[in-house]
Amino acid sequence: VKRAKVAVMDFLNFMLPQQLQTVKIHRSLFKSMGDPGRLAPIATETGASISLHRDISSILIRSDNPNDCDKAVGLVNDLMLECQKLVSVMQFDQSDAWLLSVIVGK
């Protein structure tokens, strides 16, 4: 089923190159990139429809205006770079600070 969805999306991208675009994302970014609070401002600013499609690991961007779609792709790519920076951040409470010296070995 996944291959069929990818094939349909590739066909639609071919038929509507500037109106429907997909941005591939890594599975580790699903939670942060799929947050409606992060995607809604991009959709509002550009007028494009933006949604996360978990089956094909992509964000789907659709707009009747090609300029809006291109602008939304740029903003989604910027958001993805921001989310990639935050994926590997770990936060420790003050009570767990002693673990850092044990892990590092000092």
N, CA, C and O atoms as CSV, one atom per row, in Angstrom:
chain,resi,resn,atom,element,x,y,z
A,1,VAL,N,N,0.830,-1.187,0.000
A,1,VAL,CA,C,0.000,0.000,0.000
A,1,VAL,C,C,0.875,1.252,0.000
A,1,VAL,O,O,0.545,2.254,-0.633
A,2,LYS,N,N,2.001,1.178,0.723
A,2,LYS,CA,C,2.886,2.344,0.779
A,2,LYS,C,C,3.441,2.684,-0.599
A,2,LYS,O,O,3.504,3.854,-0.978
A,3,ARG,N,N,3.842,1.662,-1.346
A,3,ARG,CA,C,4.378,1.914,-2.692
A,3,ARG,C,C,3.318,2.516,-3.605
A,3,ARG,O,O,3.626,3.367,-4.439
A,4,ALA,N,N,2.086,2.084,-3.451
A,4,ALA,CA,C,1.008,2.642,-4.267
A,4,ALA,C,C,0.790,4.116,-3.935
A,4,ALA,O,O,0.579,4.930,-4.834
A,5,LYS,N,N,0.838,4.460,-2.654
A,5,LYS,CA,C,0.677,5.858,-2.265
A,5,LYS,C,C,1.820,6.714,-2.813
A,5,LYS,O,O,1.597,7.821,-3.302
A,6,VAL,N,N,3.029,6.197,-2.727
A,6,VAL,CA,C,4.182,6.928,-3.253
A,6,VAL,C,C,4.049,7.106,-4.763
A,6,VAL,O,O,4.361,8.171,-5.294
A,7,ALA,N,N,3.581,6.054,-5.460
A,7,ALA,CA,C,3.408,6.136,-6.912
A,7,ALA,C,C,2.344,7.169,-7.279
A,7,ALA,O,O,2.522,7.931,-8.229
A,8,VAL,N,N,1.246,7.199,-6.538
A,8,VAL,CA,C,0.186,8.179,-6.802
A,8,VAL,C,C,0.702,9.595,-6.553
A,8,VAL,O,O,0.419,10.505,-7.332
A,9,MET,N,N,1.457,9.785,-5.470
A,9,MET,CA,C,1.996,11.110,-5.179
A,9,MET,C,C,3.002,11.543,-6.246
A,9,MET,O,O,3.021,12.708,-6.644
A,10,ASP,N,N,3.828,10.618,-6.704
A,10,ASP,CA,C,4.768,10.945,-7.779
A,10,ASP,C,C,4.031,11.340,-9.056
A,10,ASP,O,O,4.437,12.272,-9.751
A,11,PHE,N,N,2.951,10.631,-9.361
A,11,PHE,CA,C,2.146,10.957,-10.533
A,11,PHE,C,C,1.514,12.342,-10.390
A,11,PHE,O,O,1.529,13.137,-11.330
A,12,LEU,N,N,0.959,12.627,-9.207
A,12,LEU,CA,C,0.344,13.937,-8.984
A,12,LEU,C,C,1.387,15.055,-9.023
A,12,LEU,O,O,1.113,16.144,-9.527
A,13,ASN,N,N,2.577,14.788,-8.493
A,13,ASN,CA,C,3.656,15.779,-8.583
A,13,ASN,C,C,4.042,16.042,-10.038
A,13,ASN,O,O,4.391,17.165,-10.402
A,14,PHE,N,N,3.975,15.000,-10.864
A,14,PHE,CA,C,4.280,15.149,-12.285
A,14,PHE,C,C,3.184,15.944,-13.000
A,14,PHE,O,O,3.478,16.814,-13.820
A,15,MET,N,N,1.930,15.642,-12.688
A,15,MET,CA,C,0.815,16.311,-13.353
A,15,MET,C,C,0.610,17.754,-12.863
A,15,MET,O,O,0.242,18.632,-13.644
A,16,LEU,N,N,0.848,17.986,-11.586
A,16,LEU,CA,C,0.654,19.314,-10.992
A,16,LEU,C,C,1.949,19.764,-10.314
A,16,LEU,O,O,2.001,19.851,-9.087
A,17,PRO,N,N,2.987,20.048,-11.091
A,17,PRO,CA,C,4.312,20.265,-10.501
A,17,PRO,C,C,4.408,21.452,-9.557
A,17,PRO,O,O,5.178,21.402,-8.598
A,18,GLN,N,N,3.666,22.497,-9.794
A,18,GLN,CA,C,3.759,23.685,-8.943
A,18,GLN,C,C,2.604,23.806,-7.958
A,18,GLN,O,O,2.606,24.703,-7.114
A,19,GLN,N,N,1.625,22.923,-8.051
A,19,GLN,CA,C,0.462,23.024,-7.174
A,19,GLN,C,C,0.482,22.012,-6.038
A,19,GLN,O,O,-0.182,22.215,-5.022
A,20,LEU,N,N,1.221,20.942,-6.190
A,20,LEU,CA,C,1.302,19.902,-5.168
A,20,LEU,C,C,2.760,19.489,-5.023
A,20,LEU,O,O,3.385,19.030,-5.979
A,21,GLN,N,N,3.287,19.655,-3.830
A,21,GLN,CA,C,4.682,19.299,-3.589
A,21,GLN,C,C,4.780,18.508,-2.290
A,21,GLN,O,O,3.959,18.663,-1.386
A,22,THR,N,N,5.796,17.663,-2.216
A,22,THR,CA,C,6.034,16.894,-1.002
A,22,THR,C,C,7.440,17.196,-0.499
A,22,THR,O,O,8.371,17.401,-1.277
A,23,VAL,N,N,7.563,17.216,0.804
A,23,VAL,CA,C,8.855,17.405,1.454
A,23,VAL,C,C,9.087,16.176,2.317
A,23,VAL,O,O,8.356,15.943,3.280
A,24,LYS,N,N,10.099,15.391,1.979
A,24,LYS,CA,C,10.420,14.182,2.740
A,24,LYS,C,C,10.994,14.573,4.096
A,24,LYS,O,O,11.807,15.493,4.196
A,25,ILE,N,N,10.560,13.860,5.148
A,25,ILE,CA,C,11.098,14.086,6.481
A,25,ILE,C,C,11.450,12.752,7.117
A,25,ILE,O,O,10.894,11.712,6.764
A,26,HIS,N,N,12.374,12.796,8.052
A,26,HIS,CA,C,12.783,11.595,8.767
A,26,HIS,C,C,11.750,11.285,9.852
A,26,HIS,O,O,11.098,12.188,10.378
A,27,ARG,N,N,11.613,10.020,10.175
A,27,ARG,CA,C,10.623,9.601,11.176
A,27,ARG,C,C,10.844,10.244,12.538
A,27,ARG,O,O,9.885,10.457,13.280
A,28,SER,N,N,12.081,10.554,12.877
A,28,SER,CA,C,12.351,11.169,14.176
A,28,SER,C,C,11.771,12.579,14.279
A,28,SER,O,O,11.650,13.121,15.378
A,29,LEU,N,N,11.415,13.170,13.150
A,29,LEU,CA,C,10.864,14.526,13.137
A,29,LEU,C,C,9.342,14.559,13.084
A,29,LEU,O,O,8.755,15.640,13.045
A,30,PHE,N,N,8.690,13.399,13.082
A,30,PHE,CA,C,7.226,13.364,12.968
A,30,PHE,C,C,6.548,14.177,14.064
A,30,PHE,O,O,5.639,14.959,13.787
A,31,LYS,N,N,6.983,13.998,15.297
A,31,LYS,CA,C,6.307,14.656,16.410
A,31,LYS,C,C,6.446,16.169,16.332
A,31,LYS,O,O,5.466,16.897,16.493
A,32,SER,N,N,7.655,16.639,16.087
A,32,SER,CA,C,7.858,18.086,16.052
A,32,SER,C,C,7.355,18.726,14.760
A,32,SER,O,O,6.806,19.828,14.794
A,33,MET,N,N,7.531,18.059,13.633
A,33,MET,CA,C,7.090,18.625,12.358
A,33,MET,C,C,5.577,18.484,12.162
A,33,MET,O,O,4.973,19.288,11.452
A,34,GLY,N,N,4.969,17.489,12.772
A,34,GLY,CA,C,3.540,17.266,12.594
A,34,GLY,C,C,2.672,18.057,13.544
A,34,GLY,O,O,1.447,17.939,13.516
A,35,ASP,N,N,3.296,18.863,14.387
A,35,ASP,CA,C,2.547,19.667,15.351
A,35,ASP,C,C,1.729,20.728,14.621
A,35,ASP,O,O,2.293,21.563,13.914
A,36,PRO,N,N,0.407,20.705,14.786
A,36,PRO,CA,C,-0.422,21.696,14.089
A,36,PRO,C,C,-0.075,23.133,14.465
A,36,PRO,O,O,-0.261,24.045,13.660
A,37,GLY,N,N,0.423,23.340,15.668
A,37,GLY,CA,C,0.815,24.677,16.092
A,37,GLY,C,C,2.004,25.219,15.325
A,37,GLY,O,O,2.181,26.434,15.239
A,38,ARG,N,N,2.821,24.338,14.766
A,38,ARG,CA,C,3.960,24.779,13.964
A,38,ARG,C,C,3.603,24.904,12.483
A,38,ARG,O,O,4.147,25.757,11.782
A,39,LEU,N,N,2.699,24.062,12.011
A,39,LEU,CA,C,2.339,24.096,10.589
A,39,LEU,C,C,1.284,25.160,10.276
A,39,LEU,O,O,1.248,25.688,9.164
A,40,ALA,N,N,0.428,25.476,11.248
A,40,ALA,CA,C,-0.653,26.441,11.005
A,40,ALA,C,C,-0.143,27.832,10.614
A,40,ALA,O,O,-0.694,28.427,9.688
A,41,PRO,N,N,0.887,28.378,11.279
A,41,PRO,CA,C,1.359,29.707,10.842
A,41,PRO,C,C,1.902,29.708,9.410
A,41,PRO,O,O,1.753,30.694,8.688
A,42,ILE,N,N,2.524,28.612,9.006
A,42,ILE,CA,C,3.029,28.528,7.632
A,42,ILE,C,C,1.860,28.509,6.658
A,42,ILE,O,O,1.883,29.193,5.635
A,43,ALA,N,N,0.842,27.725,6.981
A,43,ALA,CA,C,-0.340,27.660,6.117
A,43,ALA,C,C,-1.059,29.004,6.055
A,43,ALA,O,O,-1.535,29.407,4.994
A,44,THR,N,N,-1.139,29.691,7.177
A,44,THR,CA,C,-1.795,30.994,7.215
A,44,THR,C,C,-1.013,32.037,6.418
A,44,THR,O,O,-1.588,32.841,5.685
A,45,GLU,N,N,0.307,32.006,6.578
A,45,GLU,CA,C,1.144,32.993,5.895
A,45,GLU,C,C,1.149,32.808,4.382
A,45,GLU,O,O,1.154,33.783,3.631
A,46,THR,N,N,1.146,31.551,3.939
A,46,THR,CA,C,1.278,31.291,2.509
A,46,THR,C,C,-0.048,31.036,1.809
A,46,THR,O,O,-0.141,31.200,0.592
A,47,GLY,N,N,-1.067,30.643,2.547
A,47,GLY,CA,C,-2.346,30.302,1.927
A,47,GLY,C,C,-2.370,28.895,1.361
A,47,GLY,O,O,-3.313,28.527,0.660
A,48,ALA,N,N,-1.349,28.106,1.652
A,48,ALA,CA,C,-1.267,26.728,1.151
A,48,ALA,C,C,-1.845,25.762,2.190
A,48,ALA,O,O,-1.889,26.058,3.384
A,49,SER,N,N,-2.272,24.635,1.713
A,49,SER,CA,C,-2.747,23.564,2.585
A,49,SER,C,C,-1.562,22.662,2.909
A,49,SER,O,O,-0.896,22.156,2.006
A,50,ILE,N,N,-1.297,22.461,4.205
A,50,ILE,CA,C,-0.123,21.698,4.638
A,50,ILE,C,C,-0.583,20.586,5.569
A,50,ILE,O,O,-1.346,20.821,6.506
A,51,SER,N,N,-0.109,19.367,5.301
A,51,SER,CA,C,-0.459,18.241,6.170
A,51,SER,C,C,0.674,17.224,6.205
A,51,SER,O,O,1.438,17.085,5.250
A,52,LEU,N,N,0.765,16.518,7.327
A,52,LEU,CA,C,1.764,15.475,7.499
A,52,LEU,C,C,1.160,14.152,7.049
A,52,LEU,O,O,0.066,13.788,7.482
A,53,HIS,N,N,1.861,13.437,6.190
A,53,HIS,CA,C,1.427,12.114,5.732
A,53,HIS,C,C,2.447,11.107,6.253
A,53,HIS,O,O,3.536,10.966,5.698
A,54,ARG,N,N,2.080,10.413,7.324
A,54,ARG,CA,C,3.014,9.516,8.001
A,54,ARG,C,C,3.364,8.286,7.169
A,54,ARG,O,O,4.471,7.763,7.294
A,55,ASP,N,N,2.460,7.817,6.334
A,55,ASP,CA,C,2.715,6.601,5.550
A,55,ASP,C,C,3.868,6.767,4.569
A,55,ASP,O,O,4.654,5.841,4.369
A,56,ILE,N,N,3.969,7.926,3.967
A,56,ILE,CA,C,5.041,8.136,2.984
A,56,ILE,C,C,6.139,9.062,3.531
A,56,ILE,O,O,6.996,9.525,2.779
A,57,SER,N,N,6.105,9.323,4.836
A,57,SER,CA,C,7.124,10.134,5.519
A,57,SER,C,C,7.330,11.471,4.828
A,57,SER,O,O,8.457,11.847,4.505
A,58,SER,N,N,6.244,12.178,4.604
A,58,SER,CA,C,6.326,13.440,3.881
A,58,SER,C,C,5.328,14.451,4.430
A,58,SER,O,O,4.338,14.103,5.074
A,59,ILE,N,N,5.624,15.697,4.154
A,59,ILE,CA,C,4.662,16.763,4.383
A,59,ILE,C,C,4.130,17.160,3.016
A,59,ILE,O,O,4.896,17.464,2.101
A,60,LEU,N,N,2.812,17.152,2.889
A,60,LEU,CA,C,2.163,17.482,1.615
A,60,LEU,C,C,1.779,18.955,1.619
A,60,LEU,O,O,1.180,19.452,2.572
A,61,ILE,N,N,2.125,19.630,0.561
A,61,ILE,CA,C,1.835,21.058,0.424
A,61,ILE,C,C,1.069,21.249,-0.877
A,61,ILE,O,O,1.523,20.840,-1.945
A,62,ARG,N,N,-0.117,21.888,-0.772
A,62,ARG,CA,C,-0.942,22.091,-1.955
A,62,ARG,C,C,-1.471,23.511,-1.970
A,62,ARG,O,O,-1.944,24.032,-0.960
A,63,SER,N,N,-1.379,24.125,-3.138
A,63,SER,CA,C,-1.917,25.462,-3.332
A,63,SER,C,C,-2.201,25.671,-4.809
A,63,SER,O,O,-1.485,25.154,-5.667
A,64,ASP,N,N,-3.248,26.431,-5.102
A,64,ASP,CA,C,-3.562,26.756,-6.491
A,64,ASP,C,C,-2.559,27.751,-7.069
A,64,ASP,O,O,-2.337,27.789,-8.279
A,65,ASN,N,N,-1.962,28.548,-6.198
A,65,ASN,CA,C,-0.979,29.539,-6.624
A,65,ASN,C,C,0.425,28.937,-6.481
A,65,ASN,O,O,0.832,28.618,-5.364
A,66,PRO,N,N,1.174,28.773,-7.576
A,66,PRO,CA,C,2.511,28.172,-7.502
A,66,PRO,C,C,3.479,28.927,-6.595
A,66,PRO,O,O,4.330,28.308,-5.957
A,67,ASN,N,N,3.365,30.246,-6.527
A,67,ASN,CA,C,4.251,31.031,-5.664
A,67,ASN,C,C,4.015,30.711,-4.193
A,67,ASN,O,O,4.961,30.632,-3.410
A,68,ASP,N,N,2.745,30.528,-3.818
A,68,ASP,CA,C,2.417,30.163,-2.442
A,68,ASP,C,C,2.998,28.806,-2.084
A,68,ASP,O,O,3.507,28.611,-0.981
A,69,CYS,N,N,2.919,27.875,-3.015
A,69,CYS,CA,C,3.425,26.529,-2.782
A,69,CYS,C,C,4.953,26.556,-2.611
A,69,CYS,O,O,5.493,25.897,-1.723
A,70,ASP,N,N,5.630,27.308,-3.453
A,70,ASP,CA,C,7.084,27.409,-3.343
A,70,ASP,C,C,7.509,28.079,-2.041
A,70,ASP,O,O,8.479,27.664,-1.407
A,71,LYS,N,N,6.775,29.114,-1.648
A,71,LYS,CA,C,7.077,29.804,-0.398
A,71,LYS,C,C,6.856,28.873,0.798
A,71,LYS,O,O,7.646,28.870,1.743
A,72,ALA,N,N,5.781,28.084,0.751
A,72,ALA,CA,C,5.496,27.143,1.834
A,72,ALA,C,C,6.573,26.067,1.928
A,72,ALA,O,O,6.946,25.663,3.029
A,73,VAL,N,N,7.076,25.598,0.783
A,73,VAL,CA,C,8.153,24.600,0.790
A,73,VAL,C,C,9.389,25.179,1.465
A,73,VAL,O,O,10.036,24.499,2.261
A,74,GLY,N,N,9.718,26.409,1.158
A,74,GLY,CA,C,10.867,27.056,1.786
A,74,GLY,C,C,10.711,27.180,3.289
A,74,GLY,O,O,11.653,26.931,4.041
A,75,LEU,N,N,9.505,27.569,3.731
A,75,LEU,CA,C,9.261,27.707,5.164
A,75,LEU,C,C,9.264,26.352,5.869
A,75,LEU,O,O,9.739,26.244,7.000
A,76,VAL,N,N,8.741,25.326,5.214
A,76,VAL,CA,C,8.754,23.982,5.800
A,76,VAL,C,C,10.191,23.470,5.901
A,76,VAL,O,O,10.550,22.835,6.892
A,77,ASN,N,N,11.004,23.736,4.899
A,77,ASN,CA,C,12.411,23.335,4.957
A,77,ASN,C,C,13.143,24.059,6.092
A,77,ASN,O,O,13.978,23.459,6.770
A,78,ASP,N,N,12.834,25.348,6.304
A,78,ASP,CA,C,13.421,26.087,7.417
A,78,ASP,C,C,12.995,25.482,8.751
A,78,ASP,O,O,13.811,25.339,9.662
A,79,LEU,N,N,11.706,25.125,8.865
A,79,LEU,CA,C,11.200,24.492,10.081
A,79,LEU,C,C,11.876,23.147,10.315
A,79,LEU,O,O,12.186,22.792,11.453
A,80,MET,N,N,12.105,22.400,9.239
A,80,MET,CA,C,12.755,21.096,9.372
A,80,MET,C,C,14.179,21.260,9.898
A,80,MET,O,O,14.614,20.482,10.747
A,81,LEU,N,N,14.907,22.255,9.409
A,81,LEU,CA,C,16.267,22.503,9.910
A,81,LEU,C,C,16.243,22.858,11.392
A,81,LEU,O,O,17.103,22.417,12.156
A,82,GLU,N,N,15.262,23.653,11.795
A,82,GLU,CA,C,15.129,24.018,13.203
A,82,GLU,C,C,14.808,22.794,14.060
A,82,GLU,O,O,15.366,22.631,15.145
A,83,CYS,N,N,13.917,21.944,13.579
A,83,CYS,CA,C,13.537,20.748,14.328
A,83,CYS,C,C,14.678,19.730,14.392
A,83,CYS,O,O,14.811,19.017,15.387
A,84,GLN,N,N,15.495,19.656,13.352
A,84,GLN,CA,C,16.637,18.740,13.370
A,84,GLN,C,C,17.639,19.136,14.442
A,84,GLN,O,O,18.282,18.272,15.039
A,85,LYS,N,N,17.780,20.428,14.691
A,85,LYS,CA,C,18.681,20.890,15.743
A,85,LYS,C,C,18.174,20.483,17.121
A,85,LYS,O,O,18.964,20.210,18.026
A,86,LEU,N,N,16.854,20.442,17.276
A,86,LEU,CA,C,16.263,20.168,18.585
A,86,LEU,C,C,16.055,18.689,18.871
A,86,LEU,O,O,15.749,18.326,20.006
A,87,VAL,N,N,16.211,17.838,17.889
A,87,VAL,CA,C,15.929,16.413,18.081
A,87,VAL,C,C,16.894,15.783,19.072
A,87,VAL,O,O,16.485,14.950,19.881
A,88,SER,N,N,18.144,16.157,19.027
A,88,SER,CA,C,19.139,15.500,19.867
A,88,SER,C,C,19.418,16.254,21.174
A,88,SER,O,O,20.423,15.975,21.828
A,89,VAL,N,N,18.581,17.175,21.561
A,89,VAL,CA,C,18.757,17.917,22.801
A,89,VAL,C,C,18.157,17.122,23.953
A,89,VAL,O,O,17.022,16.653,23.873
A,90,MET,N,N,18.927,16.976,25.018
A,90,MET,CA,C,18.453,16.272,26.207
A,90,MET,C,C,18.406,17.258,27.357
A,90,MET,O,O,19.272,18.125,27.480
A,91,GLN,N,N,17.393,17.125,28.199
A,91,GLN,CA,C,17.240,18.042,29.311
A,91,GLN,C,C,17.259,17.242,30.607
A,91,GLN,O,O,16.552,16.245,30.751
A,92,PHE,N,N,18.073,17.692,31.537
A,92,PHE,CA,C,18.178,17.049,32.843
A,92,PHE,C,C,17.641,17.995,33.908
A,92,PHE,O,O,17.824,19.210,33.832
A,93,ASP,N,N,16.974,17.413,34.903
A,93,ASP,CA,C,16.564,18.199,36.061
A,93,ASP,C,C,17.788,18.448,36.931
A,93,ASP,O,O,18.808,17.770,36.800
A,94,GLN,N,N,17.673,19.416,37.808
A,94,GLN,CA,C,18.784,19.731,38.701
A,94,GLN,C,C,19.114,18.535,39.593
A,94,GLN,O,O,20.274,18.327,39.948
A,95,SER,N,N,18.106,17.757,39.954
A,95,SER,CA,C,18.342,16.601,40.819
A,95,SER,C,C,19.096,15.481,40.104
A,95,SER,O,O,19.697,14.631,40.762
A,96,ASP,N,N,19.077,15.465,38.784
A,96,ASP,CA,C,19.773,14.441,38.006
A,96,ASP,C,C,21.127,14.910,37.479
A,96,ASP,O,O,21.747,14.218,36.672
A,97,ALA,N,N,21.586,16.061,37.920
A,97,ALA,CA,C,22.829,16.616,37.416
A,97,ALA,C,C,24.034,15.744,37.753
A,97,ALA,O,O,25.025,15.766,37.024
A,98,TRP,N,N,23.970,14.991,38.821
A,98,TRP,CA,C,25.085,14.126,39.195
A,98,TRP,C,C,25.337,13.049,38.148
A,98,TRP,O,O,26.449,12.529,38.052
A,99,LEU,N,N,24.309,12.708,37.355
A,99,LEU,CA,C,24.470,11.695,36.316
A,99,LEU,C,C,25.468,12.127,35.237
A,99,LEU,O,O,26.178,11.295,34.673
A,100,LEU,N,N,25.515,13.401,34.963
A,100,LEU,CA,C,26.426,13.886,33.928
A,100,LEU,C,C,27.880,13.580,34.265
A,100,LEU,O,O,28.650,13.166,33.398
A,101,SER,N,N,28.252,13.783,35.517
A,101,SER,CA,C,29.648,13.486,35.882
A,101,SER,C,C,29.932,11.994,35.824
A,101,SER,O,O,31.056,11.601,35.513
A,102,VAL,N,N,28.948,11.154,36.114
A,102,VAL,CA,C,29.134,9.711,36.017
A,102,VAL,C,C,29.248,9.289,34.549
A,102,VAL,O,O,30.088,8.457,34.207
A,103,ILE,N,N,28.417,9.853,33.694
A,103,ILE,CA,C,28.431,9.495,32.273
A,103,ILE,C,C,29.721,9.965,31.612
A,103,ILE,O,O,30.350,9.217,30.863
A,104,VAL,N,N,30.111,11.199,31.890
A,104,VAL,CA,C,31.306,11.751,31.275
A,104,VAL,C,C,32.558,11.128,31.893
A,104,VAL,O,O,33.581,11.002,31.219
A,105,GLY,N,N,32.488,10.740,33.156
A,105,GLY,CA,C,33.620,10.089,33.806
A,105,GLY,C,C,34.512,11.023,34.569
A,105,GLY,O,O,35.679,10.701,34.791
A,106,LYS,N,N,34.018,12.160,34.980
A,106,LYS,CA,C,34.824,13.120,35.762
A,106,LYS,C,C,34.243,13.273,37.132
A,106,LYS,O,O,34.771,14.033,37.945
